[in-house]
Amino acid sequence: MMQFYNAEQSRLIDRFAIEKQHIPGLLLMKRAGLFSFQTLEKFWPDSKHLTVFCGTGNNGGDGFVIAQLAMIAGYDLDVFIVGERAKISNEAKQALIELEQLGLTIKPFDQIQAQQSLAQTDLVIDALLGTGLRQAPKADYADAIEIINQHNKPVLAIDIPSGLSADTGTVLGHAVKATRTCTFISQKIGLYTHQGQEFSGKVHFSPLFLKQSSYENFPPLAQNHSLKHWLKKTPKRLPSQHKGMSGSVCLVGGNHNMMGAIQLAGLASLRSGAGLVKIITRKSHLTAITQNQPELMCYDKTAMASQAALSNAIAIGPGLGTDLWAQQRFNETLDLPQAKVIDADALKLLADNSICQQQSNWVLTPHPGEAAYLLGCSNQEIQNDRVKAVKALHERYGGIIVLKGNGTLIYDGEHLEICLAGNPGMAIGGMGDVLTGCIATFLAQGVSPFAAACLGVTLHAHAGDIVAKQQGQISVLPSELAQTISQLLVYR
């Protein structure tokens, strides 16, 4: 299990270690510098020249320590201080003094000199700005970030890429695009959501030898559990198992010209282990779906009440549309007592329904655009603070919220789970339909709504990674994910 914190939580943990556990701040700085230096030696063993950019805060102090170790190890290096030298923090000032005692001349940031250094360097160390940044980098900091990015050299960011929000993963005007990031004491959620993964590269974490007691007073903002953890939430199959014990799912959708969406959801439900999968769709689609996937039982609207009553879970939305037929199916679904998944067009109908009451056992699965529609705001507002958005969705609609996207978030009002698996190849129509089918199956098997959502998201993402690894991200298809899911279920 991984635990994630925002910038303020990280600051408090750091202060607790220094003030209550009496660990000197300079010692933590040296541990951070050592971990970072070991990382660069491991992943860039042939590097001979380093260019180190240091700010005036403790992040810059980490950079000074790295430079010390590099000097001792025989590297050629240039160290630039961005900002006024007089503003350097106490611990960082001590690290700077120790660095200068080794005989290195520290240079104030100059664009021409920095560009000359970057032209010949093997690796850039970004120790400009840390997790306390709340606004766009100013003046020389912004210039330094732009110059680093322009030269397209490998970059090791210290704690967080300069200019990236530790809370939201949003680029605050300008941000260093790192190859790898060394982060310390706590995992910052901004490294893993929105633009975080794009700018952080591969993240390496060290608690800097802090005891577990350092964290006990600071509950994490979010967690990430393994696929194996969530698979344990599903019921074991018994020798006496019959189809009725494996969950009966009713999927509603597939309006005119959108048959494929509900068919994908049905295939995913089957591959996730449902004992029975029933589809309520347009009458004109019945024959085609059954011919293509005979395990799916298909009905038109006249059978919805009877088939839904015999189901353990309902999912509505894939290919649903928003016409009268869709609205009628949506209203019928809302009246059903079973746990349900609300996806795609059904989310639009939900947003437009002013009298709908919250339901504790439904799972809403919006992508950022749908989330914006549900909250009556812009897509950018959702992405700029995804944690805030998922909590706002829960406050308004209740149940379980799955905010899809890079670093998908799952929230039940108390627990926040972040999914770290998945890849850009999954950005294709039909992926959400597969996810809906997965979650619906686990709901039908009696898994709690939160665990069902977490398992569905994690399973779906790992399946996407398997397909991408086999054939590349460009050609990943939703139907292939549905077929791949069964390979992962053996780990339960």
N, C-alpha and C positions, 0 to 999 in steps of 0.2 A: 504494500500500500504506500502511495505517495501522498504527502500533505502539502497544501499550497496556502500561501499567505499574501496579503496585500502589503503595500509599502509601510503603512503605519504599524501593522502587526510585526513586520520584520524589524522595524526600528525599536519597538518595545522589547522584543526578544533580545536584541543586541544590547540594549541598555540594562536589561535584567542580568545578563551574563556579566557585564562590567561592574554594575553597582551592587548587585546582591550576591553574586558568586565570586566577585573580586578577581575577575580575569582582566588583566590590563588590556586596554584598547589597542595598544601597540603590538601586543602579543597576537591578538586576533588578526591584525593587519599583516603581520609577518606570516601567520599561518595561511592567510588568503593568498599572499604573494607566492609562498612556496608551492601551494597547490596549483596555482596558475602556471608557475614556471615548470613544474613537473608535467603539466598538461601540454605545454608548448613543446617540450623536449620529446614527449611521446608521439605527438601527431605531426610535428614538423622537425624531425631529427636532423635534416640536412640544412636547416637554416643557419646562416652565419651572421646576418645583419638584421637587427631589429630597429623599428621606429616606434617609440613609445610616446603617446600623447597623454599628458596628465592634467587633470583639473586641480582645483585648490581644495577640494574636500577630501574625505577619507578614501574615496574611489581613486583619486590621484595618488594618495599614499600607497595604496596597493600597487600602483604602477611603479612607484619609486622602489618598492621592495623587489618587484620583478626585475627592475633594471639593476639593482645591486647584485642579485643572484646571477644575472646574465653577464655582468662585468667579471665577476669571480670565475665564471665558467669560460671566459674568453671570447664572448660574442663582441662583435662590433655593434655599436648602437648609438642612436641619436634620441635624446629625451627632450621633448618640448613641453613647457608649462604654458597652459592656456589660462588666462586670467591673471590677476595681480598677485605677485609673489607674497605680498604682505598679508593676503587673505588666506593663506594656506593654514589648514586646521592643525591643532597641536600635534596629534600623532603623526600626521602626514609630514609636518615640519621636521620631526625627529628622523623619519625615514629619509627625507631629503638630505639632511645633514650627513647621515651615514653614507648615503650614495655619493655625495660630493667628496667625502673623505677618501673615497676610492680613486679620486683624481678625475672624475668625469665632469666635463663642462655642461651644465644644464642650460638649455637655450630658451629664451622667451619665444612664444609662437610667432613665427614669421611665415607668411604664405610661400614665398619663394624658396626659403630654406627647407620648409616642410615638403614642398613638391620635389626638390632635389633629393631629399632623403628617401622619399617614397619611391622615386624612380629606380633606386638601386636596392631597396630593401627586400628581404625575403618574407618578413612577417610584420604586421602592424599590431600593436597593443593599444586597445581603446580603454583608457582609464580616465576618461574625461568627466563624465557625469554618472551619478548613481541612481538609486531608487527613489530619492526624494524629489526628483524633478516633477513639477506640476504644470509647467508651461513650456512653450517653444524655447529652445536654446537661444541665447542671445549672442549677438556680435561675433566675437572670435570663435566661440564654441560652434556656432552654426557654420562658420567658414571652415573650421577644422574638420567637421563632420563631412561637409561637401567634398573637401579635398581627399579625405580618406576614401570615400565612395568612388570618386572619379578615377582613382588609380587602380582599382580592381585587383588589389593584392589581398592575400589571405589575412583575415582579421580575427584576433582573439579579443573578445569583449570581456571586461572585468565586471562581474556581478550582473550587469545588464547592458545591452547596447545603448550607448549614449543617445538620448532623445526618445527612447521608448518608454511608455508609461508602464510602471511595474504593476499598476492596478488593473489596467484595461487592455494592454497590448496594443494601444493606439500610438501611432507615430505623432509626436508633438512637434509638428513643423518639419524638423529634419532628424533623421536617426541613422546611426551607423549600421550598415548591413554586414553583420558578422558572419564568419565561417563557423566559429564555435564560441560559446559563452561559458565562462566559469562563474558560477553563482554560489553564494556562501550563506551559511547559517539557516536560511529558509528558502524553499522553492517559491519564487514569485509567480503569481498566477498570470501576470502579464506576459511572461515568456512563452505561454502556451495557448493563449486565446487571441482571436482577431488576427492582427499582423505579427504577433509575437514570434511564432515559429519561423515566419519568413525572414525576420530580421535577426533572430538569435542564432540560427543555424543549430548545430548539435549542442545541447546543454549538458554541462558537467557540473555536478553538485558535490559540495563538501560541507558538512556541519561544523567544520573546524574544531572537531573534538569536543563540542559542547555536550554536556550530559542531557539525558532525556528530561531531567527535572527543569531544564531551562525552558522547556516548551509547555509544561503542564498547566500554566496559568493562561495560556494563549491558544484557545481552540482554533483549529485551522479554518480558513474560509471555505476551502474545498478539498476534496480527496479524489484519488484515482485508485480504483481497485482492479485487480487482474481479471481476465476473462474466466480463469479457473475459479476465482472467488464467486463470481456471479453464477457460474454454471452449477455450483453447489446448492443454489436456491431452488433448482428445479427438482421435481420428484423423480426418484429412481424408478426404472421400469422393473416390474416384477415378473417372475415366470408365468404368473396367471394374468398378465396384462391383456386387456382387450381395448378396442378402439375408443370406447366410451371413457376409459380412464386416462386417455392421452389428450383430452381437451377437444371440444367442439367449437369451431370458429365460424362466425358469420361475417362475411365481408360485403360491404355495400358500395357500389360505384360502377364505373364503366358506362358512362353515358354515350351518346352518339359520337363516333369517331375517337373514342377514348377507351376502347375495350382492353388495349394492352396494359393499361395501368392496373386494372383490377386483376388481370391475369397474372401479372408479376407479383402482386400481393398474395394471390392464391398459391402460386408456386413457392414463395418464401414461407408461407404458413406450413405447407406440406413439408418442406425441407427442414423446418424448425422443429418438426416432430408432432404436429397436430394429428389427432386421430381422425377427425372429420373436418373438412373445409367446405363451407357452403357459400355460394356467391349469389347475391341479389343484384341483377343487372338488367339492362334493356332486353326485351324479348328477342330482338333480332340478333343478339350475341350468344344466345344459349348454345346453339349447335356448334358454332365455331370454337368456343372455349372448351366444351366437352370433348370435341374431336382432338384438340391440341393437347389437352391435359385431362385424360379420362378420370383421374382421381378427384377432380373438382366436381362438386354437385352444383348445378346452376339452376336458378329459379328467376322468374320475373317478379314484379312488384306484388302480385296477388298472393305470393307465398311468404312474403316477408314476415308477417306477424307470427305465423306458425313456425317457420324455421328459426327465427330469432329466439322464440320462446324455448326452443330445444338446444340453444347454444350457450356456452359458458362465457363467451366474450364476443363483442361486436367491434368491428372497425369500419369506419365510414370516411370516404374522401377520395381515394384513388380514382381519378377519371370521373368524378361525380358530376362536375358542372355546377351551374347555379340556376338552372331553369326551374320550371314548376315541378317537374319530375324529381329533380334533385332536392328541392325544398321539402317536398312531401316525404321523401325518404329520410331526410335529416330530422324532420319533426317526429317521425315515427321512432327514430333511433334515440332521441333525447328522452322519450317516455319509457324506454326499457331500463330495467334495474341492473342489468349486467355491467361489469367493467367494460370500458370501451376505449378505443383509440380514435381520436378526431384528427384528421389529416387533410392536407391539400385544400380542395374547394370547400370541404366541410368547415374549415377554419374561417373562411370568408363568411359563410352562412352564420356561423356562431357569432362573429363580430357584428353582423347586421341584426342579430336577434336581441332586441333590447329587454326582453322579459325572461331570457334564459337564466336559470339558477345555477350556481356552482355545483359541481358534482365531485365528491372526493375520490371516486374510483375511475375517473377518466384520465387519459393520457393525451395531452395536446402536443403535437410534433411540428411546430412551425419552423420554416427557414426564416432568415432575417426579414425578407420582404413580407411574409405572412405575419410575422411578429409585429412589424410596423403597422400593418392593417389592423391587427387585434388591439393595438394600443393607441391607434390614431396618431402616429408620429411618422418620422421619416426613417428610411432604411439606415441612413447614416447615424441617426441617434441610437438605433439598436446596436450597431456595430461599435460605436464609440465607447459603449460601456455595456458589454454583454451580461455581466453579472447583475448590474442594476436592472437590465431589461428582463432577465429571466425571473427575477424577484417581483418585478412589477406585473408580469404576466400571471404569476401565481396569486398575487394579491387580488387581481381582478377576476380571475377565472377559477382559482382553486385547483385541486387535483395535482397531477404531475405535469411539469412543463419540460419538454425536450426542445431546447433552442439549438437547432442544427447549425452547422458551420465549422470552421476551423477551431478545434477545441470545443466540440459539442458539450453543452451544459445540461444537466438533468437536475431538477430541483423539486422538492416536495414541501417546501415551507420550513424545513428544518435542516435537511441534508442537501449539500451541493456536490455533485459528482462531475468531474471533467474527464472527457474521453481524449486520450492522447494518440490513439491509433487512427488509421485512415490516411488518405492521400488525395492530391488534387485530381487524380484520374476519376474520382468518384463524383466529380461535378458534371453530371449528365442526367437528363430526364429519366425518371423511373427509379432512381436510387431510393427516394423517399417511400415509394410504393413497397419496395422490398422491406424496408425498415418497418413499415406499418404491419406487414404480414408477420414479421418476426415477433414484434411486441404483442400482437393479438394472440399468437399461439401461447406465449408464456403466461399471459393473463388467463387464458382458457385453462391452463394447467394448474391454476391456483396460486401462482407466484404473486406476491404483493405488487401493486401497481408500480411502486418505485423500483423495486428489484427487477421487475419485468422490463421496465423502460431502460434501466442501466444495462441489463443483459442484452436486450435487443440492440442497443446502440453499440455496445462493445463487440458483440458478435459480428454485426454488420460491418463495422470498421475493420476488424481483423480479416474478415473475408475479402474485403476490398484490397487490403494489403497483400494477401496471398495472390489474388488475380493479377494485381499490378506487378508483383515480383515475377510472375510466370511469363507475362507477355508485354510488360511495359504499361505505363499509365495512360498513354494515348488511346488505347483500344479497350479499356475496361468497360464491360457491359453489365447492366443490372441483372440480367438473367443469369450471367455467369456467377455473380455473387450468390444468388439464390441456390445455384447448384453447389457452390463451394461451402456453404454453411454447414452441410452435413459432415464435412471433414473436421470441423472444429468441435462439433458436439460430442465427439468421442472422448473429449477431455473431461466430461462431467463425472 
